[in-house]
Amino acid sequence: MDIEQVVALHYAHGSLEQAILDALAAAGKDVNRLTLADLAPVDEFHIGGRPATVEFAGQFGVHGGMRLLDVGCGLGGAARYFAHEHGCQVTGIDLSGEYVAVANALAARVGLGGLVRCQPGSALALPFAPESFDAVYFLHVGMNIENKSALFAGIRRVLAASGRLGIYDVMRIGAGDLSYPMPWASSPDASFVADAASYRRALEAAGFDVLKERNRWDFALESFRLMRARAASGRPAPLGMHIVMADNAGKKISNMMHDVEHGLLAPVEMVCQVVS
Ligand SMILES: C[S@@+](CC[C@H](N)C(=O)[O-])C[C@H]1O[C@@H](n2cnc3c(N)ncnc32)[C@H](O)[C@@H]1O
């Protein structure tokens, strides 16, 4: 199996759309009249969920009519957010055919099928013409990709002149062995977590200026505190990323929380621009 097959297998669920719809119904939602807010607890597969996407969008600076590419779009939560809140036309691409199918089905359910289109494919072989997008972003994807130089060069190719790249990834901030399974990898062989300095070097070599960088460690700790408080309330939410992660969900989440809380990892945002 090559690494992309290993990664796709890690994220495979088997009956994800039905599991999400069942959980929404159990949470009292009408699955025939869903809103973006209904989906947010289950379609944003990154630390901090929808609030993290809102914060990221504020840093990234997009506006109506922009053509966006969401690399490693997952279930398309962020793509739908950018389409709905900012009027962007969003293309998503993801290794997981199952995630792409669910992303498109959820977009149709909330009436965004015309603005959000997701397709299967690799971040390392983007099937788009040069300068197809005004901005590209990826949220919690770089941890699955070893060759970040190739990733950034491919993104640079599909970006228009002065186009922006936004990143929100889990990065290394301290030394020590990581705990597995993680939400993004069952074992170290599919995990390519790197530090911010390595990202910056690869970005600059690919022709990007790094305009902004924000370490979101404090934000992650606060979001974990809220998760724990909810769990301790004795009323665990029927909706949450445990639906998507299925196997070992609790272990994956607690390992990630442990390594963030012990100063090994933090989510970091970067906003970059093609050097003109
Ligand atoms: C942790 S999930 C994040 C999903 C989404 N960005 C979000 O924040 O909700 C990582 C996603 O990246 C995708 N991915 C990982 N490596 C990829 C690659 N080489 N090409 C395309 N997608 C990839 C996975 O299939 C998975 O859907």
The ligand as an SDF file (V2000), in Angstrom:
LIG
                    3D

 27 29  0  0  0  0  0  0  0  0999 V2000
   -8.0430   15.7970    9.7770 C   0  0  0  0  0  0  0  0  0  0  0  0
   -8.9070   15.7340    8.2840 S   0  0  0  0  0  0  0  0  0  0  0  0
   -9.3280   17.4760    8.0330 C   0  0  0  0  0  0  0  0  0  0  0  0
  -10.4850   17.6390    7.0710 C   0  0  0  0  0  0  0  0  0  0  0  0
  -10.8970   19.0780    6.8050 C   0  0  0  0  0  0  0  0  0  0  0  0
   -9.8140   19.8530    6.2710 N   0  0  0  0  0  0  0  0  0  0  0  0
  -11.4370   19.7070    8.0530 C   0  0  0  0  0  0  0  0  0  0  0  0
  -10.7300   20.5010    8.6670 O   0  0  0  0  0  0  0  0  0  0  0  0
  -12.5690   19.4030    8.4390 O   0  0  0  0  0  0  0  0  0  0  0  0
   -7.5950   15.5110    7.0910 C   0  0  0  0  0  0  0  0  0  0  0  0
   -8.1160   15.3400    5.6840 C   0  0  0  0  0  0  0  0  0  0  0  0
   -7.0380   15.4560    4.7590 O   0  0  0  0  0  0  0  0  0  0  0  0
   -7.2100   14.5080    3.7450 C   0  0  0  0  0  0  0  0  0  0  0  0
   -5.8980   14.2440    3.1510 N   0  0  0  0  0  0  0  0  0  0  0  0
   -4.7920   13.7840    3.7840 C   0  0  0  0  0  0  0  0  0  0  0  0
   -3.7770   13.6540    2.9090 N   0  0  0  0  0  0  0  0  0  0  0  0
   -4.2460   14.0580    1.7040 C   0  0  0  0  0  0  0  0  0  0  0  0
   -3.6870   14.1530    0.4060 C   0  0  0  0  0  0  0  0  0  0  0  0
   -2.4100   13.7940    0.1420 N   0  0  0  0  0  0  0  0  0  0  0  0
   -4.4680   14.6010   -0.6020 N   0  0  0  0  0  0  0  0  0  0  0  0
   -5.7650   14.9390   -0.3780 C   0  0  0  0  0  0  0  0  0  0  0  0
   -6.3550   14.8630    0.8330 N   0  0  0  0  0  0  0  0  0  0  0  0
   -5.6130   14.4280    1.8650 C   0  0  0  0  0  0  0  0  0  0  0  0
   -7.8040   13.3130    4.4610 C   0  0  0  0  0  0  0  0  0  0  0  0
   -8.4180   12.4140    3.5790 O   0  0  0  0  0  0  0  0  0  0  0  0
   -8.7600   13.9800    5.4360 C   0  0  0  0  0  0  0  0  0  0  0  0
  -10.0280   14.1670    4.8870 O   0  0  0  0  0  0  0  0  0  0  0  0
  1  2  1  0
  2  3  1  0
  2 10  1  0
  3  4  1  0
  4  5  1  0
  5  6  1  0
  5  7  1  0
  7  8  2  0
  7  9  1  0
 10 11  1  0
 11 12  1  0
 11 26  1  0
 12 13  1  0
 13 14  1  0
 13 24  1  0
 14 15  1  0
 14 23  1  0
 15 16  2  0
 16 17  1  0
 17 18  1  0
 17 23  2  0
 18 19  1  0
 18 20  2  0
 20 21  1  0
 21 22  2  0
 22 23  1  0
 24 25  1  0
 24 26  1  0
 26 27  1  0
M  CHG  2   2   1   9  -1
M  END
$$$$
